[in-house]
Amino acid sequence: MPEAHPVVPPAVHQSDSPRLVLFLCTGNYYRSRFAELLFNARARAAGVPWIADSRGLALEFGIANVGPISRHVVEALAARGIAVDAEPRFPLHLQEDELHAAHLIIALCEREHRPLLTERFPAWPDRVMYWHIHDVHVTPVPDALAAIEEQVQWLLGTLER
């Protein structure tokens, strides 16, 4: 399992509104979208009072992305019994107010995303939890998705307490 950065998620406090975890990746097309949708389905099923959203740090790098979401994400979620909206949203670029709104921020690959955060949101790199899940040019899709699933399960386990 890829090791998470040693930032511990905040404790869950009972409230009427769910807390927000924000997943970040480069293009908001593949890794962060899988993490978001998988987290939401599993959190809902487990009664964990958190919701996930996701954003991209550099959508301009995704020029080869076709459509609103990676077909690998749709297929992997379907294999896990999780449906994707018939018309999923297109990738969204991260705005600073979204960082402020999140209770927990997770970037999917420290080596790739810390420099982008440093460049574009210099007050934030040390306030983010980093996983170590690389994009398709480094890690095969099945391995990356399995690593994201494992990290999401770990995260849900820490938030349930």
C-alpha positions as CSV (number, residue, x, y, z in Angstrom):
1,M,0.0,0.0,0.0
2,P,1.3,3.5,-0.8
3,E,2.0,5.2,2.5
4,A,0.1,8.4,3.3
5,H,1.8,11.5,4.4
6,P,1.9,11.6,8.2
7,V,-0.9,14.1,8.5
8,V,-3.7,12.7,10.6
9,P,-7.3,13.5,9.5
10,P,-9.2,15.7,11.9
11,A,-11.6,13.9,14.3
12,V,-15.2,13.8,13.3
13,H,-17.4,16.0,15.4
14,Q,-21.2,15.3,15.3
15,S,-23.0,17.9,13.3
16,D,-25.9,18.2,11.0
17,S,-23.8,18.8,8.0
18,P,-21.2,16.5,6.6
19,R,-17.5,17.5,6.5
20,L,-15.7,17.8,3.2
21,V,-12.7,16.0,2.0
22,L,-11.2,17.5,-1.2
23,F,-9.2,15.2,-3.5
24,L,-6.7,16.9,-5.8
25,C,-4.8,15.6,-8.8
26,T,-3.5,17.2,-12.0
27,G,-6.4,17.0,-14.4
28,N,-9.4,16.1,-12.2
29,Y,-10.2,13.4,-14.8
30,Y,-8.9,10.1,-13.5
31,R,-7.4,9.7,-10.0
32,S,-9.2,12.4,-8.0
33,R,-12.5,11.6,-9.7
34,F,-12.2,7.9,-8.8
35,A,-11.3,8.8,-5.2
36,E,-14.2,11.2,-4.9
37,L,-16.8,8.9,-6.3
38,L,-15.6,5.8,-4.5
39,F,-15.3,7.7,-1.2
40,N,-18.8,9.1,-1.5
41,A,-20.4,5.7,-2.2
42,R,-18.5,4.0,0.6
43,A,-19.0,6.8,3.1
44,R,-22.7,6.8,2.4
45,A,-22.9,3.0,2.8
46,A,-21.0,3.1,6.1
47,G,-22.8,6.1,7.5
48,V,-19.6,8.2,7.7
49,P,-20.6,11.9,7.9
50,W,-18.2,13.1,5.3
51,I,-18.6,13.9,1.6
52,A,-15.9,14.2,-1.0
53,D,-15.3,16.5,-3.9
54,S,-12.4,16.8,-6.3
55,R,-10.5,19.4,-8.3
56,G,-7.5,19.6,-10.7
57,L,-4.4,21.6,-10.2
58,A,-3.4,21.9,-13.9
59,L,-6.2,21.0,-16.3
60,E,-4.2,22.3,-19.2
61,F,-2.0,19.2,-18.9
62,G,-4.9,17.0,-19.8
63,I,-5.0,17.7,-23.5
64,A,-5.4,14.0,-24.3
65,N,-8.4,13.6,-22.0
66,V,-11.5,12.6,-23.8
67,G,-14.9,13.5,-22.4
68,P,-15.8,14.5,-18.8
69,I,-14.2,11.5,-17.0
70,S,-11.8,8.6,-17.7
71,R,-13.5,5.5,-19.0
72,H,-11.2,3.6,-16.6
73,V,-12.9,5.3,-13.7
74,V,-16.4,4.5,-15.0
75,E,-15.5,0.9,-15.6
76,A,-13.8,0.5,-12.2
77,L,-16.7,2.0,-10.4
78,A,-19.2,-0.2,-12.3
79,A,-17.1,-3.3,-11.4
80,R,-17.6,-2.2,-7.7
81,G,-21.3,-1.7,-8.1
82,I,-21.1,2.1,-8.2
83,A,-23.0,4.0,-10.9
84,V,-21.7,7.2,-12.4
85,D,-24.2,9.9,-13.4
86,A,-25.4,9.5,-17.0
87,E,-23.9,12.9,-17.7
88,P,-20.9,13.3,-15.3
89,R,-19.4,16.8,-14.9
90,F,-16.3,17.9,-16.7
91,P,-13.0,18.4,-14.8
92,L,-12.9,21.5,-12.5
93,H,-9.9,23.7,-11.8
94,L,-9.1,24.3,-8.2
95,Q,-10.0,27.7,-6.7
96,E,-8.5,28.9,-3.4
97,D,-11.9,29.3,-1.7
98,E,-12.4,25.5,-2.2
99,L,-9.2,24.9,-0.2
100,H,-10.6,27.0,2.6
101,A,-14.0,25.2,2.5
102,A,-12.4,21.7,2.9
103,H,-11.9,20.1,6.2
104,L,-9.3,17.7,4.8
105,I,-7.3,18.0,1.5
106,I,-5.6,15.1,-0.1
107,A,-3.4,15.3,-3.2
108,L,-3.0,12.0,-4.9
109,C,0.7,12.2,-5.7
110,E,3.1,14.2,-3.6
111,R,5.9,14.3,-6.1
112,E,3.6,15.5,-8.8
113,H,1.2,17.8,-6.8
114,R,3.3,19.5,-4.2
115,P,5.2,21.5,-6.8
116,L,1.9,22.5,-8.4
117,L,0.5,23.6,-5.1
118,T,3.6,25.5,-4.2
119,E,3.5,27.3,-7.5
120,R,-0.2,28.0,-7.7
121,F,-1.3,28.1,-4.0
122,P,1.9,28.8,-2.0
123,A,0.2,29.0,1.4
124,W,-1.2,25.4,1.1
125,P,1.4,22.7,0.4
126,D,2.1,22.0,4.0
127,R,-1.7,21.9,4.9
128,V,-2.4,19.0,2.5
129,M,-2.2,15.2,3.1
130,Y,-0.3,13.5,0.3
131,W,-0.7,10.0,-1.1
132,H,1.8,8.5,-3.5
133,I,-0.3,7.3,-6.4
134,H,1.2,8.1,-9.8
135,D,-0.5,8.8,-13.1
136,V,-0.8,6.4,-16.0
137,H,2.6,7.2,-17.5
138,V,4.2,5.7,-14.3
139,T,1.7,3.3,-12.7
140,P,-0.6,0.9,-14.6
141,V,-4.3,1.9,-14.3
142,P,-5.4,-1.3,-12.3
143,D,-2.5,-0.8,-9.8
144,A,-3.3,2.9,-9.3
145,L,-7.0,2.3,-8.9
146,A,-6.4,-0.5,-6.4
147,A,-4.0,1.8,-4.4
148,I,-6.6,4.6,-4.4
149,E,-9.2,2.1,-3.2
150,E,-6.9,0.9,-0.4
151,Q,-6.2,4.5,0.7
152,V,-9.9,5.5,0.6
153,Q,-10.7,2.5,2.8
154,W,-8.0,3.5,5.2
155,L,-9.3,7.0,5.3
156,L,-12.8,5.9,5.9
157,G,-11.6,3.8,8.8
158,T,-9.9,6.7,10.4
159,L,-12.9,9.0,9.9
160,E,-15.4,6.5,11.4
161,R,-13.9,6.8,14.8
